[in-house]
Amino acid sequence: MTVISEQTIDLGSCAVHALACGPTSSATVVLLHGMKFQAETWRQLGTLEFLAGMGQHVLAVDMPGFGRSPASEAAPVAVLARLFEHLAIERVTLIGPSMGGRIALEFSLNYPQRIAGLVLVGAVGVEDNRSGLGVITAPTLIVWGGEDQVSPLGNSDILLAGIKGATREIYPGAPHPCYLEQPDRWHASLRTFFTSLAK
């Protein structure tokens, strides 16, 4: 059984609660969350344990104002940058659904050299950030629910066209939180992606 530890990290202007598991000697994967969810969602879904089982060091983060992280006026991208600096994480693979997808995308646009991999799931805010997509060179997986009523499927087209070498998976019949509706397929998608990163 995978041991999942909890920690609250004091970043000065804010504090961030996180769940962590997997070998610390490995590259770090950071799981963000959607507006209605939190770090705990990834534990319940089994994604933390799944990625740790693949040998990844995994950190599921409650962004300020969500889960067990107190609210802060600091911008999400600045919070992540401060968190990674605090933890001495130089390069990271970011996984972000919906709101978390927007944060992951905007962090990648601001710090493209720090991204080892990127997984965007039904990301929002795509139109607002489409002009800068060309700076992202890290391997990128785009995952969308075929019946997403929150972030239109057209947003995945924008990402696929704008990020060089990106791949896409559409889950037919799945709503916005497609990873919650089809967890087995979601974990299979991650297995394929992380196996390709290791090559």
Summary of the structure (lengths in Angstrom):
residues: 199
radius of gyration: 15.4
end to end distance: 27.0
largest distance: 44.0
contacts: 670
relative contact order: 0.14
helix: 40%
strand: 23%
